[in-house]
């Protein structure tokens, strides 16, 4: 079979490379290659320098159901106005939610069930994102790229990383980087040029059975958006029911029972 022959050829090439390196006397490469680290830092510096921006994410992620992987999808729109305004909308196979932060309070709307919860929180985006995770176990899509220092957040538990080359994502030339952490492996594609925005992110969950993956395609980057006057202000939909946020232990327990 052609696929088997291709696999054998690939295996032969890999083994040849492996044996060629034995006893060569060359120093082992650094655990985190400087080029990969440098490009990730460039992306971080670029994003944190933007006072306002918006982008879109098309996501696919794998869930385990009856011992089999299922691929689910979602679309997310993100609007950021530093230092303390954020709006996120998610529409997917398993949820439809909208989130607002106006610098003084957060609101989460469950569109499908037409209910919402709101809570007072103030501070910059880092403060808000950390507090909602600590209090409610709430993680927002692409939160790492919204914070003031994405590099610090992304590299916190990284044990190794390397530069994989220039590869295209949806026709855009990107630097392809690969990193490893104790629980996950992740890859990121960062646009080549003077606007080094993330274009693709793949996460492999190594400690979960069958190692499911998350894939996010990032597009529609706008670094000079014209936000409406009510972009970050929540207005309850007609007949929407107000409910309370669950504290983190109860929110985690509820997720497990779903």
Backbone bond lengths (Angstrom), bond angles and torsions (degrees), N, CA, C in turn:
res aa  C-N    CA-C-N  psi(-1)  N-CA   C-N-CA  omega(-1)  CA-C   N-CA-C  phi
1 X - - - 1.454 - - 1.527 109.79 -
2 X 1.319 116.39 144.12 1.453 120.32 -175.68 1.518 111.48 -62.85
3 X 1.359 117.34 -39.87 1.451 119.51 -176.93 1.527 110.53 -67.82
4 X 1.329 117.14 -36.81 1.459 120.40 178.10 1.519 110.22 -66.23
5 X 1.346 116.92 -42.32 1.464 120.77 179.27 1.529 110.59 -62.37
6 X 1.348 115.91 -40.50 1.465 119.74 179.20 1.517 110.60 -64.75
7 X 1.350 116.94 -38.63 1.461 120.91 178.96 1.513 110.85 -64.35
8 X 1.347 116.87 -41.77 1.460 120.64 179.68 1.521 111.44 -65.60
9 X 1.341 116.50 -39.27 1.462 119.96 177.67 1.524 110.76 -63.64
10 X 1.334 115.88 -41.42 1.455 120.27 178.84 1.519 110.63 -64.53
11 X 1.331 116.48 -43.92 1.460 121.09 179.45 1.525 110.52 -60.74
12 X 1.338 116.84 -42.35 1.457 121.03 178.87 1.530 110.88 -61.14
13 X 1.311 115.95 -42.15 1.472 120.01 179.79 1.521 110.92 -64.69
14 X 1.326 116.87 -42.92 1.461 120.77 -179.77 1.516 110.66 -63.60
15 X 1.351 117.06 -45.12 1.457 120.35 179.70 1.522 110.97 -63.24
16 X 1.325 116.46 -38.71 1.456 119.85 179.66 1.517 110.82 -62.84
17 X 1.327 115.96 -42.30 1.451 120.06 178.51 1.518 110.79 -64.62
18 X 1.332 115.90 -39.89 1.457 120.43 -179.45 1.509 111.28 -63.57
19 X 1.332 118.53 -47.46 1.455 121.37 -178.96 1.521 111.05 -67.49
20 X 1.335 116.64 -33.30 1.459 119.12 -178.94 1.520 111.05 -63.20
21 X 1.357 116.41 -28.79 1.452 119.72 -177.61 1.515 113.65 -83.62
22 X 1.330 119.48 -15.38 1.454 122.12 -177.12 1.516 110.67 -69.91
23 X 1.326 115.52 131.31 1.451 120.25 175.31 1.508 114.16 67.99
24 X 1.332 117.58 19.08 1.457 119.97 -177.57 1.518 111.89 -79.17
25 X 1.331 115.39 -18.04 1.452 118.99 -179.76 1.517 113.12 81.35
26 X 1.333 118.86 0.40 1.454 122.06 179.66 1.526 110.05 -77.31
27 X 1.327 115.86 147.83 1.457 120.26 177.72 1.528 109.74 -71.07
28 X 1.339 115.14 145.60 1.462 119.68 177.65 1.530 109.34 -65.21
29 X 1.335 117.38 143.09 1.462 119.95 178.98 1.527 110.64 -64.65
30 X 1.320 118.58 154.46 1.471 120.58 179.22 1.522 110.54 -62.18
31 X 1.323 115.58 151.40 1.453 119.33 -179.21 1.526 111.77 -63.84
32 X 1.311 116.22 -33.88 1.466 120.88 173.75 1.524 107.46 -122.78
33 X 1.322 116.16 110.14 1.463 120.08 -176.66 1.530 110.32 -64.73
34 X 1.326 117.26 134.33 1.467 120.93 -179.44 1.529 113.45 -55.10
35 X 1.340 118.05 -36.95 1.460 120.46 -179.26 1.520 111.68 -63.44
36 X 1.348 116.26 -42.96 1.465 119.98 178.57 1.522 110.81 -64.42
37 X 1.320 116.23 -43.91 1.459 121.02 179.36 1.532 111.23 -62.84
38 X 1.331 116.16 -42.27 1.460 121.27 -178.58 1.531 111.65 -63.36
39 X 1.329 117.36 -44.46 1.470 120.74 -178.14 1.526 110.72 -67.97
40 X 1.327 116.86 -38.85 1.463 119.50 177.52 1.527 110.70 -64.55
41 X 1.324 116.97 -38.43 1.457 120.55 178.35 1.536 110.90 -67.61
42 X 1.328 117.02 -37.57 1.467 120.52 176.10 1.519 110.92 -59.29
43 X 1.343 116.50 -45.27 1.455 120.87 177.96 1.520 110.70 -59.30
44 X 1.335 115.91 -45.57 1.455 121.25 -179.32 1.521 111.47 -61.39
45 X 1.322 117.15 -47.01 1.464 121.22 -179.67 1.529 111.10 -62.49
46 X 1.324 115.90 -37.80 1.463 120.05 179.48 1.529 110.85 -65.36
47 X 1.326 116.80 -47.89 1.464 119.96 -177.00 1.526 112.10 -65.96
48 X 1.328 116.84 -42.48 1.467 118.00 -176.66 1.526 112.08 -72.20
49 X 1.340 117.04 -14.88 1.467 120.57 177.24 1.526 112.21 -84.22
50 X 1.337 117.99 -8.94 1.463 121.42 -177.86 1.533 110.45 -86.21
51 X 1.323 118.52 118.77 1.470 119.85 -179.60 1.525 113.13 -70.20
52 X 1.318 116.60 -28.14 1.476 120.72 177.94 1.518 108.66 -153.23
53 X 1.313 115.76 144.92 1.461 120.04 177.87 1.520 109.47 -166.27
54 X 1.326 115.09 164.85 1.462 121.48 176.98 1.522 108.51 -142.56
55 X 1.329 116.05 157.01 1.460 120.73 178.64 1.524 109.74 -161.88
56 X 1.322 114.60 168.65 1.463 122.71 -177.88 1.523 109.29 -123.15
57 X 1.326 116.97 145.69 1.461 121.83 177.37 1.532 109.00 -128.59
58 X 1.319 116.14 128.33 1.465 122.08 168.61 1.522 106.82 -104.68
59 X 1.319 115.27 118.20 1.457 121.38 -171.06 1.513 111.61 -115.50
60 X 1.324 115.94 139.11 1.462 121.41 165.12 1.527 106.95 -125.07
61 X 1.323 115.92 141.98 1.461 119.88 179.29 1.524 108.59 -147.26
62 X 1.315 114.29 150.73 1.459 120.52 -175.38 1.523 110.62 -101.84
63 X 1.333 115.40 134.33 1.459 122.24 175.45 1.527 108.35 -122.22
64 X 1.320 115.66 149.76 1.464 120.19 179.05 1.522 109.88 -94.87
65 X 1.308 115.93 125.78 1.467 122.56 179.81 1.521 108.76 -136.95
66 X 1.338 116.36 116.52 1.471 122.56 179.47 1.535 111.12 56.32
67 X 1.314 115.14 39.02 1.453 120.24 177.17 1.514 115.14 79.69
68 X 1.326 117.14 6.11 1.466 121.23 -177.72 1.522 109.98 -124.70
69 X 1.331 115.65 147.09 1.449 120.13 176.23 1.524 110.84 -76.75
70 X 1.324 115.89 132.95 1.454 121.88 170.73 1.522 108.20 -115.43
71 X 1.317 117.34 137.42 1.459 120.77 176.68 1.521 109.33 -98.32
72 X 1.322 115.56 122.79 1.451 122.57 178.45 1.524 108.65 -114.38
73 X 1.319 116.68 162.63 1.460 119.21 -175.92 1.520 111.41 -139.16
74 X 1.322 115.03 161.58 1.458 121.76 177.42 1.515 109.32 -156.77
75 X 1.334 116.40 156.24 1.461 123.04 173.80 1.523 107.78 -121.23
76 X 1.324 115.76 135.74 1.461 120.99 -175.87 1.515 109.90 -130.50
77 X 1.330 116.23 136.60 1.454 122.29 174.37 1.526 108.40 -116.86
78 X 1.326 117.12 131.54 1.464 121.83 -175.55 1.524 109.56 -125.16
79 X 1.336 116.16 133.31 1.469 122.34 175.08 1.527 107.90 -125.84
80 X 1.333 116.42 129.80 1.469 122.16 -175.49 1.522 109.47 -127.03
81 X 1.324 115.91 131.63 1.465 121.11 171.00 1.524 106.97 -134.03
82 X 1.317 115.40 106.24 1.454 119.75 -178.07 1.533 109.93 -71.50
83 X 1.335 118.77 148.37 1.469 124.81 10.03 1.525 115.19 -95.26
84 X 1.362 118.38 -9.01 1.462 117.29 -165.98 1.531 114.41 -146.94
85 X 1.336 117.33 36.62 1.465 119.70 176.64 1.532 109.23 -133.39
86 X 1.336 115.40 135.37 1.465 120.87 -178.58 1.520 109.74 -152.40
87 X 1.330 115.44 139.50 1.467 120.94 173.70 1.515 108.47 -137.60
88 X 1.325 116.62 130.61 1.457 122.78 -177.79 1.522 109.01 -133.08
89 X 1.315 115.85 131.90 1.454 121.03 175.46 1.513 110.72 -125.17
90 X 1.324 117.27 129.44 1.462 122.76 -178.24 1.518 109.45 -124.32
91 X 1.327 116.12 130.02 1.457 121.58 174.68 1.520 107.90 -132.28
92 X 1.342 116.16 116.18 1.449 119.28 -175.36 1.509 113.60 -148.47
93 X 1.329 114.55 -172.29 1.460 120.34 -177.76 1.521 112.38 -66.01
94 X 1.327 117.18 -31.81 1.463 120.23 -173.23 1.520 114.13 -113.05
95 X 1.324 118.85 -9.28 1.460 119.51 179.80 1.517 111.58 -160.20
96 X 1.337 114.36 154.77 1.461 123.02 174.03 1.525 106.23 -136.02
97 X 1.320 115.23 106.41 1.455 119.18 -175.31 1.523 111.18 -137.36
98 X 1.347 114.02 153.20 1.453 122.19 175.53 1.529 107.71 -128.71
99 X 1.328 115.64 142.48 1.460 120.70 -179.10 1.522 109.43 -131.81
100 X 1.338 116.11 138.86 1.464 122.04 177.75 1.526 109.86 -131.00
101 X 1.327 115.80 142.08 1.456 121.82 168.78 1.520 107.98 -137.46
102 X 1.343 115.84 123.20 1.463 120.49 -175.22 1.520 113.10 -112.54
103 X 1.335 116.54 13.45 1.454 120.22 -179.29 1.507 114.07 96.20
104 X 1.330 117.42 -16.49 1.471 121.11 -179.99 1.526 112.81 -126.57
105 X 1.332 117.53 -20.34 1.467 120.00 -179.02 1.521 110.39 -157.42
106 X 1.344 115.18 157.51 1.458 121.74 174.27 1.516 108.75 -111.32
107 X 1.327 115.94 150.52 1.462 121.37 174.71 1.515 108.55 -139.27
108 X 1.321 116.43 133.48 1.462 122.59 176.28 1.521 108.38 -121.00
109 X 1.326 115.82 121.52 1.463 122.07 -179.13 1.514 109.80 -108.84
110 X 1.325 117.10 124.34 1.458 123.19 171.92 1.527 106.61 -90.69
111 X 1.323 116.01 100.98 1.463 120.88 -172.79 1.518 111.51 -63.61
112 X 1.326 117.19 -42.02 1.465 121.09 -176.14 1.519 112.00 -62.22
113 X 1.344 116.84 -38.84 1.464 121.02 -177.33 1.521 113.19 -99.75
114 X 1.335 115.83 -1.97 1.461 122.20 178.91 1.529 112.56 52.21
115 X 1.326 116.01 47.53 1.459 120.15 171.46 1.521 109.24 -133.11
116 X 1.318 115.63 159.42 1.453 119.45 -175.91 1.527 109.91 -146.55
117 X 1.322 114.70 157.09 1.463 121.93 175.58 1.519 107.94 -130.14
118 X 1.315 115.86 144.79 1.453 120.69 179.05 1.521 109.54 -136.33
119 X 1.316 116.71 150.33 1.460 120.89 -179.20 1.519 109.37 -151.17
120 X 1.352 116.67 144.54 1.469 119.26 178.53 1.528 111.25 -75.07
121 X 1.317 115.99 125.76 1.462 122.96 173.63 1.521 106.74 -148.14
122 X 1.318 116.63 138.24 1.457 120.45 177.22 1.517 109.36 -131.08
123 X 1.316 115.48 164.58 1.458 120.45 -179.10 1.511 110.72 121.37
124 X 1.331 115.60 178.82 1.454 119.68 179.53 1.530 110.63 -74.87
125 X 1.320 116.22 179.53 1.468 120.07 -174.90 1.523 111.80 -64.06
126 X 1.324 118.15 -37.26 1.470 120.43 177.38 1.522 110.60 -59.57
127 X 1.325 115.72 -47.76 1.469 120.88 -179.21 1.522 110.62 -60.13
128 X 1.330 116.15 -47.46 1.459 120.15 -178.36 1.525 111.61 -62.82
129 X 1.332 117.60 -47.77 1.462 120.80 -176.58 1.528 111.29 -64.16
130 X 1.325 116.96 -37.69 1.466 119.83 177.23 1.522 111.66 -67.93
131 X 1.316 117.02 -40.18 1.460 120.36 -178.01 1.525 112.45 -68.40
132 X 1.333 117.89 -41.36 1.463 117.75 -178.48 1.528 111.07 -70.52
133 X 1.338 116.68 -26.05 1.456 118.46 175.55 1.520 110.33 -73.41
134 X 1.323 116.87 -42.48 1.454 121.44 -178.29 1.530 111.78 -69.67
135 X 1.322 116.97 -41.50 1.463 120.71 -175.26 1.529 113.22 -81.73
136 X 1.337 115.64 -41.54 1.458 119.57 -170.41 1.522 114.13 -120.95
137 X 1.323 117.70 -1.78 1.461 120.38 -177.08 1.511 112.05 65.62
138 X 1.327 116.71 30.11 1.462 121.92 -174.69 1.528 110.22 -99.31
139 X 1.326 116.00 119.30 1.461 122.37 176.46 1.517 108.95 -114.97
140 X 1.327 117.24 126.56 1.455 121.64 -178.53 1.524 110.74 -93.58
141 X 1.329 117.72 147.07 1.467 120.30 176.76 1.526 111.45 -57.39
142 X 1.329 116.20 137.00 1.469 123.21 175.65 1.519 113.40 62.17
143 X 1.331 118.13 22.14 1.465 120.71 -179.05 1.522 111.82 -58.71
144 X 1.319 117.64 -35.04 1.470 120.75 -179.21 1.519 112.04 -59.01
145 X 1.330 117.25 -34.48 1.455 120.74 -177.21 1.530 112.39 -83.00
146 X 1.332 116.69 -10.65 1.455 121.98 -178.88 1.526 111.17 -91.99
147 X 1.321 116.77 -25.53 1.455 120.89 -175.23 1.532 111.05 -69.04
148 X 1.345 115.64 166.94 1.468 120.61 -171.68 1.520 113.36 -70.26
149 X 1.346 117.80 -22.20 1.462 120.87 178.90 1.526 109.59 -139.88
150 X 1.338 117.85 80.07 1.462 120.58 -179.19 1.525 113.02 -55.79
151 X 1.321 117.19 -36.35 1.467 120.54 -179.17 1.530 110.80 -58.08
152 X 1.310 117.20 -46.64 1.463 121.43 -178.33 1.519 111.34 -61.88
153 X 1.318 117.02 -41.68 1.466 121.36 -179.05 1.524 110.76 -68.94
154 X 1.328 116.42 -46.79 1.459 120.66 -176.29 1.525 112.47 -67.04
155 X 1.326 117.98 -34.09 1.456 121.42 -173.85 1.528 113.62 -93.09
156 X 1.310 117.11 2.25 1.468 120.88 -171.97 1.527 113.63 -53.78
157 X 1.333 117.94 -43.78 1.466 120.97 -176.07 1.527 112.83 -116.66
158 X 1.312 117.23 15.77 1.466 120.99 -177.34 1.526 110.60 -70.85
159 X 1.326 115.89 132.70 1.465 121.96 178.65 1.524 112.58 -107.03
160 X 1.332 117.69 -22.28 1.459 121.05 178.00 1.526 109.14 -157.89
161 X 1.336 114.84 159.45 1.460 119.29 179.12 1.507 111.05 -169.07
162 X 1.342 115.61 151.49 1.456 119.15 179.94 1.517 110.97 -151.28
163 X 1.336 114.28 163.83 1.463 122.48 178.38 1.519 108.23 -92.68
164 X 1.342 117.17 124.32 1.468 121.44 -175.22 1.522 113.45 -99.04
165 X 1.336 118.29 -7.85 1.453 119.58 177.11 1.515 113.32 123.31
166 X 1.339 115.04 -179.81 1.461 122.02 174.88 1.521 108.85 -92.54
167 X 1.317 117.24 115.27 1.454 122.15 -179.00 1.523 108.79 -131.69
168 X 1.320 116.69 155.61 1.460 120.84 -176.10 1.526 111.80 -96.66
169 X 1.326 114.68 142.22 1.460 122.94 172.69 1.517 107.61 -125.11
170 X 1.322 116.59 114.39 1.462 122.00 -177.99 1.538 110.69 50.76
171 X 1.338 115.65 42.58 1.454 121.84 176.58 1.514 115.47 82.68
172 X 1.331 117.55 -1.34 1.467 121.62 -178.64 1.527 109.19 -101.40
173 X 1.323 117.42 128.41 1.462 121.97 179.04 1.528 109.48 -71.26
174 X 1.333 115.64 128.06 1.461 120.94 -174.20 1.522 111.87 -136.36
175 X 1.327 115.38 148.67 1.454 121.74 169.43 1.527 107.91 -78.58
176 X 1.312 116.21 124.49 1.466 122.53 -177.36 1.524 108.23 -100.49
177 X 1.331 116.60 116.90 1.461 122.87 -178.98 1.517 109.81 -117.57
178 X 1.339 116.71 148.60 1.463 121.49 179.44 1.527 108.96 -132.16
179 X 1.341 116.46 132.61 1.454 121.83 -178.40 1.526 110.09 -132.77
180 X 1.315 114.99 156.54 1.467 120.36 179.49 1.524 110.20 -129.89
181 X 1.329 114.84 141.62 1.454 123.51 174.57 1.534 107.60 -129.76
182 X 1.326 118.69 169.03 1.465 119.42 -178.05 1.527 114.26 -55.66
183 X 1.331 117.57 -39.16 1.466 120.78 -175.15 1.521 114.25 -101.73
184 X 1.317 116.95 -20.38 1.465 119.94 -175.27 1.530 111.07 -139.61
185 X 1.321 115.14 155.95 1.459 123.11 162.42 1.526 106.49 -111.32
186 X 1.331 117.09 142.92 1.455 117.95 177.64 1.526 111.08 -143.63
187 X 1.321 113.26 148.31 1.456 122.03 179.03 1.519 108.64 -123.46
188 X 1.321 115.47 145.57 1.454 119.63 177.89 1.522 109.15 -138.29
189 X 1.331 115.10 139.17 1.463 122.63 177.50 1.531 106.65 -111.17
190 X 1.333 116.98 120.50 1.457 122.64 -175.71 1.522 109.60 -115.58
191 X 1.315 115.50 128.79 1.463 120.51 -174.59 1.523 112.06 -57.21
192 X 1.335 115.83 133.45 1.454 121.86 176.93 1.527 109.49 -76.01
193 X 1.335 116.63 141.12 1.451 119.28 177.28 1.512 112.37 118.92
194 X 1.355 115.90 -160.51 1.464 120.86 -173.01 1.520 113.56 -86.54
195 X 1.328 118.11 0.06 1.461 121.60 175.19 1.535 108.34 -126.59
196 X 1.339 116.86 75.46 1.471 120.66 -173.62 1.531 113.32 -77.15
197 X 1.309 115.55 70.33 1.457 121.19 178.50 1.527 110.16 -90.04
198 X 1.332 117.96 149.95 1.463 119.62 175.53 1.524 111.00 -66.11
199 X 1.327 116.29 138.42 1.451 121.46 -179.67 1.530 112.51 -116.47
200 X 1.324 116.12 -20.49 1.464 119.07 179.53 1.525 108.49 -158.27
201 X 1.326 115.45 144.79 1.455 121.50 177.14 1.524 108.43 -139.48
202 X 1.327 116.59 129.57 1.470 122.21 176.27 1.518 108.16 -124.92
203 X 1.327 116.48 128.55 1.463 122.23 178.36 1.517 108.85 -121.22
204 X 1.326 116.98 129.13 1.457 122.82 175.79 1.526 108.29 -111.16
205 X 1.332 116.05 122.46 1.462 121.80 -177.43 1.524 108.97 -90.41
206 X 1.324 115.71 95.53 1.463 121.92 -169.88 1.530 113.53 -70.06
207 X 1.316 116.98 -28.25 1.459 120.01 -174.43 1.533 113.31 -90.22
208 X 1.321 116.45 -1.82 1.470 120.54 178.89 1.521 108.85 -100.18
209 X 1.313 115.93 141.36 1.460 121.11 -178.68 1.528 110.99 -53.19
210 X 1.312 116.10 135.07 1.470 125.94 -178.18 1.525 113.40 67.05
211 X 1.314 117.40 8.46 1.467 123.80 173.99 1.540 113.08 43.57
212 X 1.321 118.35 67.61 1.475 120.36 179.25 1.523 111.54 -64.20
213 X 1.332 114.98 158.27 1.462 121.11 -178.04 1.527 111.64 -122.86
214 X 1.323 113.45 151.38 1.456 123.17 170.57 1.521 107.22 -115.03
215 X 1.328 117.10 135.03 1.463 121.59 176.02 1.524 109.03 -130.02
216 X 1.324 116.09 127.11 1.459 121.01 176.92 1.521 110.77 -122.92
217 X 1.328 116.94 125.94 1.472 122.88 174.64 1.525 108.05 -102.64
218 X 1.334 116.64 121.20 1.457 122.63 -174.72 1.533 109.63 -103.27
219 X 1.318 115.94 128.54 1.465 120.34 -175.99 1.530 109.71 -148.13
220 X 1.339 114.87 -179.20 1.469 122.61 176.62 1.527 112.22 56.13
221 X 1.327 116.46 37.36 1.462 119.43 177.40 1.526 109.60 -65.69
222 X 1.322 115.88 130.89 1.463 121.93 177.91 1.533 107.45 -134.26
223 X 1.335 116.34 115.97 1.457 120.24 -177.41 1.524 113.05 -102.05
224 X 1.334 115.71 10.73 1.462 120.98 172.32 1.532 108.78 -143.72
225 X 1.329 117.37 56.12 1.466 119.62 -175.89 1.525 111.66 -74.36
226 X 1.308 115.26 152.47 1.463 122.21 173.59 1.525 107.87 -103.16
227 X 1.316 116.49 97.61 1.456 120.64 -179.06 1.525 110.26 -82.03
228 X 1.307 115.96 144.67 1.454 120.98 176.66 1.532 109.84 -72.67
229 X 1.337 116.07 164.82 1.461 120.73 -177.44 1.526 112.05 -62.53
230 X 1.338 116.50 -28.13 1.473 120.15 -177.74 1.528 112.51 -108.91
231 X 1.330 117.48 20.60 1.465 121.76 -178.03 1.528 112.26 -54.52
232 X 1.322 116.46 -38.90 1.458 120.44 -174.45 1.525 112.51 -110.25
233 X 1.324 115.82 16.74 1.462 121.49 -178.71 1.518 110.31 -111.65
234 X 1.317 116.70 130.93 1.463 121.35 -179.17 1.526 111.04 -90.60
235 X 1.321 115.49 131.90 1.456 122.70 172.07 1.523 107.63 -121.74
236 X 1.327 118.61 119.43 1.466 119.90 -176.28 1.526 112.18 -60.62
237 X 1.319 117.78 134.28 1.470 120.19 174.38 1.524 110.50 -65.86
238 X 1.309 115.31 162.79 1.461 120.20 179.26 1.525 110.72 -59.60
239 X 1.326 116.39 131.62 1.461 125.54 177.53 1.539 113.33 65.29
240 X 1.315 117.50 16.26 1.464 119.93 177.74 1.528 109.99 -69.72
241 X 1.310 116.31 140.69 1.460 122.36 -178.66 1.527 109.67 -98.14
242 X 1.334 115.93 131.47 1.459 120.41 177.23 1.524 109.49 -87.75
243 X 1.322 116.88 129.41 1.455 122.30 179.13 1.534 108.07 -128.45
244 X 1.334 115.84 176.79 1.460 120.49 -179.33 1.523 110.98 -100.00
245 X 1.325 115.88 149.39 1.457 120.35 169.42 1.529 109.02 -66.86
246 X 1.320 116.58 141.35 1.448 120.46 172.25 1.523 109.25 -82.72
247 X 1.352 118.32 137.00 1.464 118.41 172.35 1.515 111.07 -62.58
248 X 1.313 117.72 159.43 1.456 122.68 -170.60 1.526 114.70 -51.57
249 X 1.349 121.04 -49.26 1.480 119.20 -178.85 1.518 112.97 -59.41
250 X 1.351 117.47 -40.07 1.457 120.79 179.69 1.528 111.11 -72.43
251 X 1.332 116.97 -37.11 1.470 120.38 178.40 1.531 110.40 -63.78
252 X 1.340 116.75 -40.81 1.457 120.78 178.91 1.519 110.89 -65.67
253 X 1.326 117.14 -40.82 1.457 120.90 179.40 1.509 111.53 -65.73
254 X 1.334 116.37 -37.92 1.467 120.27 178.95 1.514 111.23 -65.05
255 X 1.359 116.94 -39.93 1.464 120.98 178.90 1.531 110.18 -61.27
256 X 1.332 118.18 -40.01 1.460 121.73 -176.44 1.519 111.89 -67.73
257 X 1.356 116.67 -28.68 1.452 119.81 -177.35 1.515 112.80 -84.19
258 X 1.319 118.03 -9.57 1.468 121.02 -178.38 1.520 110.96 -74.58
